[in-house]
Amino acid sequence: MHKMDLIDTYKEGFITYLNEKIKVTEPVNLYEPIHYILQLGGKRLRPVLTLMTCELFNGTVNEAYDAAMAIEVFHNFTLIHDDIMDSAPIRRGKATVHKKWDVNTGILSGDTMMIMAYQCFESYEPITFKKLMLLFNKTSLEVCEGQQLDMDFETRNDVSIPEYLKMITYKTSVLVAAAMKMGAIIANVDKNEADAIYDFGLNLGIAFQLQDDYLDTFGDAAVFGKQIGGDILENKKTFLYLKALDICKDDDKQKLLDFYTSNQNSKNKVEEVTQLFTRNELKGIIIHEIESYTNKAFEVLESLSISKEKKEVFKNFGLSLMKRTI
């Protein structure tokens, strides 16, 4: 079966399961927003990874649906609360929950989703249940820590690159890694294999986030699907910005600091900052970093005891993720 067909098959199976499970019951004002955010779509990347990993490790895919559901419900819960924190009006092209309803509804529906995510694990046998819960608890806390670091960085001028990498790891990568490891746990593989697939997901997740930084500045708006230079306009301390401060000569460094501390968004800001990044060869540096994490992920695959064909499926998935234009 062709790789993308495989992913679409998992995605369709998961959406069917989601639609069976998530119904709008009383009180409607609590459950309607939950149904709404879960129907907004998105790539369903994390649940697909849980299903795919379980099957590639010779597990039964149907047994992985509940864990995949926990991951997707948790992920969307964090989006509702993130959108409140960011005062974001739009998510995936539609009104955010707190805009469509109100902030209190967003808080309570989000809280409910977190509890629903935990409930998804109730179907597992005690030994599997405990392994999944330990991983889920650790991951959930890390996601919250990552979000706090992200908020802290907004007001700090001394963020280091290792701190930034920790933030994106906790905020995004750990959930991708946990989604994969859960599939392995359900397939009942030994600990080394489960840990290895977690590392694969973690490194791929970091590469994916760094690529987001790259595309936001150097991408093509028509292909990327969102405004180019958004990070620069919002003074986001991305890898590009932090690395530039690290390596630039004093005059460029000062120029960058001026751009990022001024409240005035001059119409040339995106253009000038992008030029500054380009002349300091930041484009090559970040591409090298992305490749380095992608290669780390692929090296981990070598240690797995699954067949060469199955390793290829993981590898191709990684490559398709890194060749994305969205």
Residue pairs with C-beta under 8 A, 6 or more apart in sequence:
1 9
3 313
3 316
3 317
3 320
4 320
6 52
6 313
7 48
7 52
7 317
10 47
10 48
10 51
10 52
10 61
11 44
11 48
13 51
13 61
13 65
14 44
14 47
14 48
14 51
14 65
14 68
14 69
14 72
15 44
17 65
17 68
17 69
18 38
18 69
18 72
21 69
22 34
22 35
22 38
23 31
23 35
24 31
24 32
24 35
25 31
29 101
29 105
30 105
30 108
30 109
30 112
31 109
31 112
33 80
33 97
33 100
33 101
33 105
33 106
33 109
34 109
34 112
34 113
34 116
36 97
36 100
37 76
37 79
37 80
37 91
37 97
37 109
37 113
38 72
38 73
38 76
40 91
40 92
40 94
41 92
42 92
43 326
44 72
45 176
46 68
46 71
46 72
46 75
46 175
46 176
46 179
47 68
47 69
47 71
47 72
47 179
48 68
49 176
49 179
49 180
49 183
49 201
50 64
50 67
50 68
50 71
50 179
50 180
50 182
50 183
50 186
51 61
51 64
51 65
51 68
51 183
52 183
52 313
52 317
53 64
53 179
53 180
53 181
53 182
53 183
53 184
53 187
53 197
54 60
54 61
54 63
54 64
54 183
54 184
54 186
54 187
55 61
55 64
55 183
55 187
56 183
56 306
56 310
56 313
56 314
57 183
57 184
57 187
57 189
57 193
57 197
57 306
58 187
59 183
59 184
59 186
59 187
59 188
60 186
60 187
63 186
64 182
64 183
64 186
64 187
66 120
66 121
66 123
66 124
67 120
67 121
67 124
67 132
67 182
67 183
67 186
68 179
68 182
68 183
69 117
69 120
70 117
70 118
70 120
70 121
70 132
70 136
70 182
71 117
71 175
71 178
71 179
71 182
73 113
73 116
73 117
73 120
74 113
74 114
74 117
74 136
74 140
74 175
75 175
76 113
77 110
77 111
77 113
77 114
77 117
78 110
78 143
78 147
79 91
80 96
80 97
80 98
80 106
80 109
80 110
80 113
81 106
81 107
81 110
82 88
82 147
83 91
83 96
83 97
83 98
83 106
84 96
84 98
84 103
84 106
84 107
84 110
85 147
85 151
88 96
89 95
89 96
89 99
90 96
90 99
91 97
94 100
96 106
97 105
97 106
97 109
97 110
98 105
98 106
101 109
114 140
117 136
118 133
118 136
121 129
121 132
121 133
121 136
122 129
124 132
124 186
128 185
128 186
128 188
131 185
132 182
132 185
132 186
135 178
135 181
135 182
135 185
136 178
136 182
139 174
139 175
139 177
139 178
142 170
142 174
143 170
143 171
143 174
143 175
145 170
146 166
146 167
146 168
146 169
146 170
146 171
146 172
146 174
147 171
149 163
149 166
149 167
149 170
149 171
150 167
150 171
153 159
153 163
153 164
153 167
153 237
154 237
157 257
159 237
159 242
160 242
161 239
161 242
161 243
161 246
164 237
164 238
164 239
164 242
165 206
165 239
168 206
168 209
168 210
169 202
169 205
169 206
172 205
172 208
172 209
173 201
173 202
173 203
173 204
173 205
173 206
173 208
173 209
174 202
174 205
175 205
176 201
176 202
176 204
176 205
176 208
177 198
177 199
177 200
177 201
177 202
177 205
178 198
178 201
179 201
180 197
180 198
180 200
180 201
181 194
181 195
181 197
181 198
181 201
183 197
184 193
184 194
184 197
184 198
185 194
192 303
193 304
193 305
196 300
196 301
196 303
196 304
197 300
197 304
199 297
199 300
200 297
200 300
200 301
200 314
200 318
201 297
202 297
203 293
203 294
203 296
203 297
203 300
204 293
204 294
204 297
204 318
204 321
204 322
206 293
207 290
207 291
207 293
207 294
207 297
207 322
208 321
208 322
210 239
210 286
210 289
210 290
210 293
211 290
211 322
211 324
213 231
213 238
213 239
213 240
213 286
214 240
214 283
214 286
214 287
214 290
215 224
215 325
216 224
216 226
216 228
216 229
216 230
216 231
216 232
216 238
217 228
217 229
217 231
217 232
217 238
217 240
217 274
217 277
218 228
218 274
218 283
219 228
219 325
220 228
220 325
221 227
221 228
223 325
224 325
224 326
225 326
228 270
229 269
229 270
229 273
229 274
230 236
231 238
231 240
231 241
232 259
232 269
232 270
232 273
232 274
233 265
233 269
233 270
235 260
235 261
237 260
239 286
239 289
240 277
240 282
240 286
241 256
241 260
243 282
243 285
243 286
244 252
244 253
244 256
244 276
244 277
244 280
244 282
245 253
245 256
245 257
247 280
247 285
248 256
248 276
248 280
252 276
252 279
252 280
255 272
255 276
256 273
256 276
259 269
259 272
259 273
277 283
290 322
294 318
294 322
297 318
298 315
298 318
301 311
301 314
301 315
302 311
304 310
304 311
